[in-house]
């Protein structure tokens, strides 16, 4: 591996770089052009490939047989964490077992348990309630007198309320769910993480385990409640679900809750905040929406491409094969860099521009293939409805201070967005 490649690979892995778009996207662009399947050999990590081209990410994502999740964690992890995870799985004590970590045949069996809840025909029944919650969010923003932190005042709470109602978590428990989600996904961010005893890998892993333990304690109680008295919510579906004729274990149920309760709102919050950040800096794009509200669905897709909250997932090769015509070996691991694929010059015209009318928009933010995001239709519906309620009311918007992204290379998004605005 050349020294230059090593520098750019280190940048892609560095959580701090994900809070510095110019640095990060410069590294992605260099790798796409010069070493799109770069082999990373970083201190403390097992070797892996950094996949930066849209076509290669798509090729791997589409073939879950040739590129399963395998025995490597679903996200990039230091060598010691990988070994600890393998030992825990071998002993029958994995930290978590969600749809993200599942290969076939488990993946489709478990995905089918709740998939109906998140399909467009069912979501249409929820649209009126989602609109009520969007109007509450707009009213809260209006009450702030023309200035607010859009992340903490609006973007975090609207999708959180939606998914918690669907899941069956009471409103009074939402702050707890939000904090645990931020501690899990922001484990490398100094403002969001649960503070470890020290900065060692072991201490950081223990902090994450403590967060998961809190999730498990909460959702174990929810499982018991819904098994005793089922309601019309996703928690009841999961608690009483059966796979291959047997009720799923409490561990599998809680793992299922965790992925819905975290990914079900955090990524939508990030895309929502990313959209308003982009509009606040681009009055011309904001004017397009004011003049033509029919562009709102385009705004939704462009904000998902632009922000790309899920930065990567890992895959492994089941056998010797090729990627983009280049040979790879059995058990090689691959870091699928979705933000890079979403700015690939061969797929997107002027990819470093934010365009509410971008079409087509073949972004990779929801993944692809069998692991296509379960909640993609819900996320798009939530954002569309919020913008339908907010854009017509909003006369102007601009930044009122320095916006900040989280320091995280797995799930990333705006953590501060001070704005100044007028309502019409």
C-alpha positions in Angstrom: 0.0 0.0 0.0 1.5 3.3 -1.0 2.0 6.0 1.6 -0.6 8.3 -0.2 -3.2 5.6 -0.1 -2.5 4.9 3.5 -3.1 8.6 4.4 -6.4 8.7 2.6 -7.6 5.4 4.1 -6.7 6.6 7.6 -8.8 9.7 6.9 -11.9 7.7 5.9 -11.6 5.7 9.1 -11.0 8.7 11.4 -14.3 9.7 13.1 -13.1 13.3 13.3 -12.8 13.4 9.5 -16.6 12.8 9.3 -17.1 16.1 11.0 -15.0 17.8 8.3 -16.6 17.3 4.9 -13.9 19.0 2.8 -11.2 16.7 4.2 -13.4 13.5 4.0 -14.8 14.0 0.5 -11.3 14.9 -0.8 -10.1 11.5 0.5 -13.0 9.7 -1.0 -12.5 11.4 -4.4 -8.8 10.5 -4.5 -9.5 6.9 -3.6 -12.3 6.6 -6.2 -9.9 7.8 -8.9 -6.6 6.1 -7.8 -7.4 3.1 -5.6 -11.1 2.3 -5.4 -10.6 -1.0 -3.6 -7.8 0.1 -1.4 -6.4 -2.4 1.0 -6.3 -0.8 4.5 -3.6 -1.9 6.9 -4.0 0.3 9.9 -2.6 -0.1 13.4 -5.0 -2.0 15.7 -7.2 -3.2 12.8 -7.4 -6.4 10.8 -6.7 -5.6 7.0 -9.8 -4.7 5.0 -10.7 -3.1 1.7 -12.1 0.4 1.4 -14.8 0.4 -1.3 -15.5 3.9 -2.6 -17.1 3.5 -6.1 -20.8 3.4 -6.5 -20.7 0.5 -8.9 -18.5 -1.6 -6.6 -20.7 -0.9 -3.5 -23.7 -1.9 -5.6 -22.1 -5.1 -6.8 -21.3 -6.2 -3.3 -24.6 -5.1 -1.8 -26.6 -7.0 -4.4 -25.0 -10.4 -3.8 -25.6 -11.5 -0.2 -24.4 -15.0 -1.0 -21.0 -14.0 -2.3 -20.7 -11.2 0.2 -22.4 -12.0 3.5 -21.8 -10.3 6.8 -19.9 -13.5 7.8 -17.9 -13.5 11.0 -16.7 -9.8 10.9 -18.9 -7.3 12.7 -21.3 -5.3 10.7 -19.3 -2.1 11.3 -15.6 -1.4 11.3 -14.1 -2.4 14.7 -10.6 -2.7 16.1 -8.9 -6.1 16.1 -9.5 -6.7 19.8 -13.2 -5.8 19.5 -13.5 -8.2 16.6 -11.9 -11.0 18.6 -14.0 -10.3 21.6 -17.1 -10.4 19.4 -16.2 -13.7 17.8 -15.5 -15.2 21.3 -18.9 -14.0 22.5 -20.7 -15.5 19.6 -18.8 -18.8 19.9 -19.9 -18.9 23.6 -23.5 -18.1 22.6 -23.4 -14.6 24.1 -23.3 -12.1 21.3 -23.9 -8.4 22.2 -26.7 -8.1 19.7 -28.3 -10.0 16.8 -30.3 -7.7 14.6 -31.4 -7.7 10.9 -28.2 -5.9 10.2 -26.1 -8.8 11.5 -28.2 -11.6 9.9 -27.4 -13.6 6.8 -29.8 -16.0 5.2 -31.8 -17.9 6.1 -32.4 -15.9 9.3 -32.5 -12.5 7.7 -35.6 -12.9 5.6 -37.4 -14.9 8.3 -36.9 -12.1 10.8 -37.4 -9.2 8.4 -40.8 -10.7 7.4 -42.1 -10.4 11.0 -42.5 -6.6 10.7 -42.1 -5.8 7.1 -45.8 -5.3 6.6 -45.8 -2.4 9.1 -43.3 -0.5 7.0 -44.8 -1.0 3.6 -46.5 2.0 1.8 -50.0 0.5 2.0 -49.8 0.3 5.8 -48.0 3.6 6.2 -50.9 5.4 4.4 -53.0 4.6 7.5 -50.5 6.5 9.6 -50.1 9.6 7.5 -52.8 11.7 9.3 -51.1 11.1 12.6 -47.6 11.8 11.2 -49.0 15.1 9.9 -50.3 16.0 13.3 -46.9 15.4 14.8 -45.3 17.4 12.0 -47.6 20.4 12.7 -46.6 20.1 16.4 -42.9 20.3 15.4 -43.6 23.4 13.2 -45.6 25.1 15.9 -42.7 24.4 18.4 -40.3 26.0 15.9 -42.5 29.0 15.4 -42.8 29.5 19.2 -39.0 29.9 19.5 -39.2 33.5 18.2 -37.1 33.2 15.0 -34.0 31.5 16.3 -33.4 27.9 17.4 -31.0 25.0 17.2 -32.9 23.0 14.6 -31.3 19.7 15.6 -32.3 19.8 19.3 -35.6 21.6 18.9 -37.1 19.9 15.8 -35.0 17.3 13.9 -34.4 15.0 16.8 -37.9 14.9 18.3 -40.3 14.6 15.3 -39.1 11.3 13.9 -38.4 10.0 17.4 -42.1 10.6 18.3 -43.2 8.9 15.1 -41.2 5.7 15.5 -41.9 5.4 19.3 -45.6 5.6 18.6 -45.3 2.8 16.0 -43.1 0.7 18.3 -45.3 1.3 21.4 -42.9 3.3 23.7 -44.7 5.9 25.8 -43.8 9.6 25.3 -42.3 9.9 28.8 -39.6 7.4 27.9 -38.6 9.2 24.7 -35.7 11.2 26.3 -34.2 7.9 27.5 -34.5 6.4 24.1 -32.9 9.5 22.5 -30.0 9.5 25.0 -29.3 5.8 24.5 -29.4 6.1 20.7 -26.9 9.0 20.8 -24.6 7.2 23.1 -24.7 4.1 20.9 -24.3 5.8 17.5 -22.1 8.7 18.9 -19.8 6.4 20.8 -16.7 8.2 19.2 -18.1 11.7 19.6 -16.9 13.6 22.7 -20.3 15.4 23.1 -22.6 12.4 22.5 -20.9 9.3 23.9 -21.2 7.7 27.3 -17.9 8.6 28.9 -15.6 5.6 29.2 -13.2 5.2 32.1 -10.3 6.0 29.7 -9.7 6.2 26.0 -8.6 2.5 25.5 -10.4 0.2 23.1 -11.4 -2.0 26.1 -12.9 1.0 28.0 -14.8 2.2 24.9 -16.2 -1.3 24.3 -17.3 -1.5 27.9 -19.1 1.8 27.6 -21.0 0.5 24.5 -21.9 -2.7 26.3 -23.3 -0.6 29.2 -25.5 1.3 26.7 -26.8 -2.0 25.2 -27.4 -3.3 28.7 -29.7 -0.3 29.4 -31.5 -1.0 26.2 -31.9 -4.6 27.1 -33.2 -3.9 30.6 -35.8 -1.5 29.2 -37.0 -3.7 26.3 -37.1 -6.9 28.3 -39.7 -5.3 30.5 -41.6 -4.2 27.3 -41.4 -7.8 26.0 -43.0 -9.2 29.2 -45.7 -6.5 29.1 -46.7 -7.2 25.4 -46.6 -10.9 25.9 -49.0 -10.5 28.8 -51.2 -7.9 27.1 -50.6 -7.5 23.3 -51.5 -4.1 21.8 -51.7 -2.8 18.2 -48.1 -1.9 17.9 -44.8 -3.3 16.6 -43.6 -4.2 20.1 -46.5 -6.7 20.4 -45.6 -8.1 16.9 -42.0 -8.7 18.0 -42.7 -9.9 21.5 -45.1 -12.6 20.2 -43.4 -13.4 16.9 -42.6 -17.0 16.0 -39.8 -18.3 13.6 -39.8 -21.8 12.4 -42.8 -22.6 14.6 -41.2 -21.4 17.9 -41.5 -18.1 19.7 -38.3 -16.0 19.2 -36.1 -15.6 22.3 -36.2 -12.6 24.5 -32.6 -11.8 23.3 -33.8 -11.8 19.6 -36.8 -9.7 20.5 -34.8 -7.1 22.3 -32.2 -7.0 19.5 -35.1 -6.3 17.1 -36.4 -3.5 19.3 -33.0 -1.9 19.5 -32.5 -1.7 15.7 -36.0 -0.2 15.2 -35.8 2.2 18.2 -32.4 3.6 17.1 -32.1 3.5 13.3 -35.9 4.2 13.1 -35.4 7.8 14.0 -31.7 8.8 14.2 -31.0 8.6 10.5 -34.2 10.5 9.6 -33.3 13.2 12.1 -29.9 13.6 10.4 -31.3 13.8 6.9 -33.9 16.3 8.1 -31.3 18.6 9.7 -28.9 18.1 6.7 -31.7 19.3 4.4 -32.3 22.5 6.4 -28.6 23.2 6.7 -28.2 22.9 3.0 -31.2 25.2 2.3 -30.0 27.8 4.8 -26.7 28.1 2.9 -28.4 28.0 -0.6 -31.3 30.5 -0.9 -31.6 29.7 -4.5 -32.6 26.1 -3.7 -35.0 27.3 -1.0 -36.6 29.6 -3.5 -37.1 26.7 -5.9 -39.1 24.9 -3.2 -41.2 28.0 -2.4 -42.1 28.4 -6.0 -42.7 24.8 -6.7 -43.7 22.6 -3.6 -43.9 19.6 -6.0 -40.1 19.5 -5.6 -40.4 18.4 -2.0 -40.0 14.6 -2.8 -36.8 15.6 -4.6 -35.6 17.5 -1.6 -36.2 14.4 0.5 -34.0 12.2 -1.7 -31.3 14.8 -2.2 -31.1 15.4 1.6 -30.7 11.6 2.1 -27.9 11.5 -0.6 -26.3 14.7 0.7 -26.2 13.7 4.4 -25.8 9.9 4.0 -26.3 9.2 7.8 -25.2 5.6 7.6 -21.5 6.0 6.6 -20.6 2.3 6.1 -21.4 -1.3 6.6 -18.9 -4.2 6.4 -19.2 -7.3 4.3 -17.0 -10.3 3.8 -16.2 -12.5 0.8 -17.5 -16.1 1.1 -15.0 -17.4 -1.5 -12.3 -16.1 -3.8 -14.0 -13.8 -6.3 -13.7 -10.4 -8.0 -15.1 -6.9 -7.3 -15.2 -4.6 -10.3 -13.0 -7.1 -12.1 -10.3 -7.1 -9.4 -9.5 -10.3 -7.5 -10.3 -10.6 -3.8 -9.8 -13.5 -1.5 -12.1 -15.6 0.7 -12.7 -13.9 4.1 -11.5 -10.5 2.9 -13.5 -7.8 4.5 -15.0 -4.7 2.8 -15.9 -1.3 4.1 -18.8 0.0 1.9 -18.4 3.7 1.9 -21.8 5.0 1.1 -21.0 8.8 1.2 -18.3 8.2 -1.4 -20.7 6.2 -3.6 -23.2 9.0 -3.2 -20.7 11.5 -4.7 -19.4 9.3 -7.5 -18.8 11.5 -10.5 -19.7 8.7 -12.9 -23.2 8.5 -11.5 -24.1 11.9 -10.2 -23.9 15.1 -12.2 -22.1 17.8 -10.1 -22.2 15.5 -7.1 -20.8 18.2 -4.7 -23.8 20.4 -5.4 -27.0 20.2 -3.4 -30.0 20.2 -5.9 -33.6 19.8 -4.8 -34.5 19.0 -8.4 -31.8 16.3 -8.9 -33.1 13.6 -11.2 -32.3 10.8 -11.4 -31.0 10.3 -7.9 -29.6 6.8 -7.5 -28.2 7.3 -4.0 -27.1 4.3 -1.9 -28.1 5.7 1.5 -30.7 2.9 2.2 -28.4 0.2 1.1 -29.3 -2.2 -1.7 -30.4 -5.8 -2.2 -31.8 -8.0 0.6 -30.6 -5.6 3.3 -32.4 -2.6 1.8 -33.5 -0.4 4.7 -36.7 -1.7 6.3 -37.9 1.8 7.2 -37.1 3.7 4.0 -40.7 4.4 3.1 -41.5 5.6 6.6 -38.4 7.9 6.6 -39.4 9.4 3.2 -43.0 9.9 4.3 -42.0 11.6 7.5 -39.6 14.0 5.8 -42.1 14.8 3.0 -44.8 15.6 5.4 -42.6 17.8 7.6 -41.5 19.8 4.6 -45.1 20.1 3.3 -46.0 21.6 6.6 -42.9 23.8 7.1 -41.8 25.1 3.7 -45.0 27.0 2.9 -44.9 28.7 6.4 -41.2 29.5 6.2 -40.4 32.9 4.7 -36.6 32.8 5.1 -33.9 30.8 6.8 -30.2 31.3 7.4 -27.4 30.0 9.7 -27.2 31.8 13.0 -23.9 30.3 14.1 -21.5 27.5 13.4 -23.2 24.2 12.5 -21.5 21.0 13.5 -21.4 17.3 12.4 -20.9 14.4 14.8 -17.5 12.8 15.0 -18.6 9.3 13.9 -17.7 7.0 11.0 -20.7 4.7 11.4 -23.8 6.8 11.9 -23.2 10.5 11.4 -25.2 13.7 11.0 -25.6 17.3 12.3 -25.4 17.7 16.0 -25.8 21.5 16.1 -27.6 23.6 13.6 -28.3 27.2 14.9 -30.7 29.0 12.5 -32.4 32.3 12.2 -35.7 32.3 10.3 -39.0 34.1 9.6 -42.4 32.6 9.3 -44.8 34.0 6.7 
